[in-house]
Amino acid sequence: MRYKLTVGISLSVLAFLVWLGIDYYNALNKPAVQHDLVVEIEKGDSFATITRKLLAQDIAINSFWFKAIAFQKGMLSNLKPGEYKLTPGLTIPQILTLIAEGRAIKYAITFPEGWSLKEILQAIGQAPNLQKSLPDLSVAGISSQLGISGQNPEGWFFPDTYYFEKKASDVSILKRAHKKMQEVLQEEWQHRELDLPYKVPYDALIMASIVEKETGAKSERATIAGVFIRRLTKGMLLQTDPTVIYGMGDKYKGNIRANDLTTPTPYNTYVIQGLPPTPIAMPGRDAIHAALHPDKGNSLYFVAKGDGSHQFSETLAEHNRAVNNFQKHKR
């Protein structure tokens, strides 16, 4: 009788172990996600909270095996906050790996070349999924928080596409853009041409911003930079409209009048000698490179042809003829 009882118990234990093994195998390999869904894990969420969030999304997980597998893989206290997209077919180990590696959903914000700080701040303010603090900061406050010397951080942010996770701070985006601009400017400065009229890299950044606003044609940037470099060297006024527009601020309504060209502002290069006090926009790498590798020609003037390109002239007489020609063309 005892023998039969012992055998019965042994068979029950064996059956339980077989069932346990099958259940464990299924937990490891059976798809837990049936359709696309998004799960957000907050900073500070416990493992139990994460489990409840997954179960609330009808993900087919067993709480016991979910925790056991996480413990086995060393992920029990290593799940990262973020917004995660789970796709059909994912298993428990794959879900845990996704979250432990922090492969959260990425959002993007793009700053095009030639944008001003005002346009950057508008884009950041309208971007969803970013934590906003910049509206509470003055321009000087932004400079202070990012460690930018001077009151105006204009031009110190590299135009690019920046990826971020939900609830990233707007300041973190600006810090990344500022760091990249510093790196690019330093790289280009190290390989600059000799005998340029710049005392520091910041001067080249100012020039690059002017070049960026004057033309979107990569082939013309070095030529336009050459014009402005020669003007600086000869002591001529730069006389570039984009600086006038920047100095006008909100007064600019789409047209520059003759009176605007003679109204003094710190940025009116029809009045001030040399470079304006700060950049007037975000220059890209091509514009920075052009400012540090200007064309070696003799042209001192240029006028827009109306097709995106410019006519360059060496003398004022040639320039006046070109202006008359293309102004008539516009009419």
C-alpha positions in Angstrom: 0.0 0.0 0.0 2.8 2.4 0.9 4.6 1.5 -2.3 1.5 2.3 -4.3 1.2 5.6 -2.5 4.8 6.5 -3.1 4.5 5.6 -6.7 1.4 7.7 -7.0 3.1 10.7 -5.4 6.1 10.3 -7.6 3.9 10.2 -10.7 2.1 13.3 -9.5 5.3 15.2 -8.9 6.6 14.0 -12.3 3.4 15.1 -14.0 3.6 18.5 -12.2 7.3 19.0 -13.3 6.4 18.1 -16.9 3.5 20.5 -16.8 5.8 23.2 -15.3 8.4 22.6 -18.0 5.8 22.9 -20.7 4.4 26.0 -19.2 7.9 27.5 -18.9 8.7 26.6 -22.5 5.5 28.3 -23.6 6.3 31.4 -21.5 9.6 31.6 -23.3 8.5 31.0 -26.8 4.8 31.7 -27.2 3.9 35.1 -28.7 2.5 37.4 -26.0 1.5 40.3 -28.2 -1.4 39.9 -30.7 -1.6 43.4 -32.2 0.4 46.7 -32.3 0.2 48.6 -29.1 2.1 51.2 -27.1 3.1 50.9 -23.4 4.5 53.8 -21.4 6.7 53.1 -18.5 7.2 56.0 -16.1 10.3 56.8 -14.2 10.0 55.0 -10.8 7.6 52.3 -11.9 8.1 49.1 -10.0 8.3 45.7 -11.7 4.8 45.0 -10.4 3.5 48.3 -11.9 5.1 47.4 -15.2 3.5 44.0 -15.1 0.1 45.5 -14.4 0.4 47.9 -17.3 1.2 45.1 -19.7 -1.7 43.0 -18.5 -4.0 46.0 -18.9 -3.1 46.1 -22.6 -4.2 42.4 -22.9 -0.7 41.2 -23.4 -0.6 37.4 -22.8 1.9 37.1 -20.0 1.9 35.1 -16.8 2.9 37.3 -13.9 4.9 34.5 -12.3 6.9 33.6 -15.4 7.3 37.2 -16.4 9.1 37.9 -13.1 11.0 34.6 -13.1 12.3 35.2 -16.6 13.3 38.8 -15.8 15.1 37.5 -12.7 16.9 34.8 -14.7 18.1 37.3 -17.3 19.2 39.9 -14.7 16.5 42.4 -15.8 14.3 42.5 -12.8 15.5 46.0 -11.7 16.9 47.0 -15.1 13.8 48.0 -17.0 14.1 51.6 -18.4 11.4 54.2 -18.5 10.0 55.2 -21.9 7.3 54.8 -24.5 7.5 51.4 -26.2 5.9 50.0 -29.3 5.1 46.3 -29.0 4.4 44.5 -32.2 2.6 41.2 -32.9 4.6 38.0 -32.2 6.9 39.4 -29.4 7.6 36.9 -26.6 8.2 37.6 -23.0 12.0 37.6 -23.3 11.8 39.9 -26.3 9.5 42.3 -24.5 11.9 42.3 -21.5 14.9 42.8 -23.8 13.2 45.7 -25.6 12.5 47.5 -22.3 15.8 46.7 -20.6 17.8 48.0 -23.6 15.7 51.2 -23.6 14.6 50.9 -27.2 11.8 53.4 -26.7 9.9 55.2 -29.4 11.9 58.1 -30.9 10.4 61.4 -32.0 12.1 63.9 -34.2 12.5 67.7 -34.6 14.2 69.3 -37.5 16.0 72.7 -37.6 16.6 73.7 -41.2 19.7 75.7 -42.2 19.2 79.4 -42.1 16.6 79.4 -39.3 16.8 82.0 -36.6 16.6 81.3 -32.8 13.1 82.7 -32.9 12.1 80.0 -35.4 13.8 77.3 -33.4 11.9 78.3 -30.2 8.6 78.4 -32.1 9.2 74.8 -33.5 10.2 73.5 -30.0 7.1 75.2 -28.5 4.9 73.4 -31.0 6.5 70.0 -30.8 4.5 67.4 -29.0 6.1 65.0 -26.5 8.6 67.6 -25.2 8.7 68.9 -21.7 8.5 72.7 -22.0 10.6 75.1 -19.9 11.9 77.5 -22.5 8.9 79.8 -22.5 9.8 80.8 -19.0 13.4 81.7 -20.0 14.6 85.0 -21.6 17.1 84.8 -24.4 19.8 85.7 -21.9 18.4 83.0 -19.6 18.9 80.5 -22.4 22.5 81.6 -22.9 23.1 81.3 -19.2 21.6 77.8 -18.9 23.6 76.5 -21.9 26.8 78.2 -20.9 26.9 80.5 -24.0 28.9 83.7 -23.4 27.1 86.9 -24.3 23.4 87.7 -24.1 22.4 86.5 -27.6 22.8 82.8 -28.4 21.7 83.4 -32.0 23.6 81.1 -34.5 25.0 78.7 -31.8 22.7 75.8 -32.7 23.5 73.4 -35.5 20.8 72.8 -38.1 19.9 69.1 -38.1 17.3 66.6 -37.2 17.3 65.6 -33.5 15.7 62.5 -32.2 14.3 62.3 -28.6 12.1 60.2 -26.4 8.7 61.3 -25.0 9.1 63.8 -22.2 12.6 64.8 -23.1 13.2 68.4 -22.1 13.3 71.2 -24.7 16.6 72.4 -23.1 18.2 69.0 -23.7 17.5 69.5 -27.5 19.1 72.9 -27.5 22.1 71.5 -25.5 22.7 68.9 -28.2 22.3 71.4 -31.0 24.7 73.8 -29.3 27.3 71.0 -28.7 27.1 69.9 -32.3 27.6 73.5 -33.5 30.7 73.9 -31.3 32.1 70.6 -32.6 31.5 71.5 -36.3 32.8 75.0 -36.0 36.0 73.8 -34.2 36.6 71.1 -36.8 36.2 73.5 -39.7 38.3 76.2 -37.9 41.2 73.7 -37.6 41.4 73.4 -41.4 40.7 77.1 -42.3 42.5 79.0 -45.0 45.3 81.3 -44.0 45.1 85.1 -43.9 41.4 85.4 -43.2 40.2 88.5 -41.4 38.8 86.6 -38.4 40.2 86.9 -34.9 38.2 84.0 -33.4 36.0 81.2 -34.7 32.9 83.2 -33.6 33.7 85.7 -36.4 33.6 82.9 -38.9 30.3 81.8 -37.5 28.9 85.3 -38.0 30.1 85.3 -41.6 28.8 81.8 -42.2 25.3 82.9 -41.1 25.4 85.8 -43.6 26.5 83.4 -46.4 23.7 81.0 -45.4 21.0 83.7 -45.6 22.4 85.1 -48.9 22.1 81.9 -50.9 20.8 78.4 -50.7 23.0 77.3 -53.6 26.0 75.3 -52.4 28.0 76.1 -55.5 27.8 79.9 -54.8 28.6 79.9 -51.0 32.4 80.1 -51.4 32.0 82.8 -54.1 29.7 84.9 -51.8 32.0 84.4 -48.9 34.9 85.6 -51.1 33.0 88.8 -51.8 32.4 89.6 -48.2 36.0 88.7 -47.2 37.4 91.1 -49.8 35.0 93.8 -48.6 36.2 93.3 -45.0 39.9 93.4 -46.1 39.4 96.6 -48.1 37.4 98.3 -45.3 34.2 98.4 -47.4 30.8 98.1 -45.9 29.3 94.6 -46.2 26.0 96.0 -47.3 24.1 92.7 -47.1 20.3 92.8 -46.9 19.8 89.8 -44.5 21.6 91.7 -41.7 19.3 94.7 -42.2 16.2 92.4 -42.0 17.5 90.8 -38.8 18.2 94.1 -37.2 14.6 95.3 -38.1 13.1 92.4 -36.1 9.3 92.5 -36.1 9.3 95.7 -38.1 10.2 93.8 -41.2 7.1 93.1 -43.2 8.5 91.5 -46.3 10.2 94.5 -48.0 13.2 96.7 -47.3 12.6 100.4 -48.0 15.4 102.9 -48.8 14.9 104.4 -45.3 15.6 101.0 -43.7 19.0 100.9 -45.3 20.0 104.1 -43.6 18.4 103.5 -40.2 21.1 102.5 -37.8 20.8 99.2 -35.9 23.7 97.1 -34.6 23.0 94.8 -37.6 22.6 97.2 -40.4 25.7 96.6 -42.5 24.9 99.5 -44.8 25.7 101.6 -41.8 28.1 99.7 -39.5 31.6 98.8 -40.4 32.7 95.1 -40.3 30.7 92.2 -39.1 27.4 92.5 -37.1 27.8 91.7 -33.4 26.3 88.1 -33.6 25.2 85.6 -36.2 21.8 86.3 -37.8 20.8 82.6 -38.3 22.0 79.0 -38.0 24.6 78.2 -40.7 25.1 74.7 -41.9 28.4 73.0 -42.3 28.6 74.0 -46.0 28.2 77.7 -45.1 30.8 77.4 -42.3 33.2 75.7 -44.7 32.7 78.4 -47.3 33.3 81.2 -44.7 36.7 79.5 -43.9 37.5 78.6 -47.5 36.4 81.7 -49.6 36.7 82.0 -53.3 40.0 83.6 -54.5 38.4 85.7 -57.2 38.1 89.5 -57.6 34.4 90.1 -57.4 33.1 92.7 -54.9 29.5 92.8 -55.8 26.6 90.4 -56.6 22.9 90.7 -57.4 20.2 88.0 -57.5 19.2 86.9 -61.0 15.8 85.8 -59.8 16.4 82.1 -60.5 18.2 81.4 -57.2 21.6 82.2 -58.6 23.6 85.5 -58.6 25.5 87.7 -61.0 28.9 88.6 -59.7 30.8 91.8 -60.6 34.3 93.1 -60.0 33.5 96.8 -60.4 30.7 99.0 -59.3 29.9 100.0 -62.9 29.5 96.3 -63.9 27.4 95.8 -60.8 25.1 98.7 -61.6 24.6 97.4 -65.1 23.7 93.9 -63.7 21.3 95.4 -61.2 19.5 97.4 -64.0 19.4 94.3 -66.2 17.9 92.0 -63.6 15.6 94.7 -62.1 14.2 95.2 -65.6 13.9 91.5 -66.0 11.7 91.4 -62.8 9.4 93.9 -64.3 
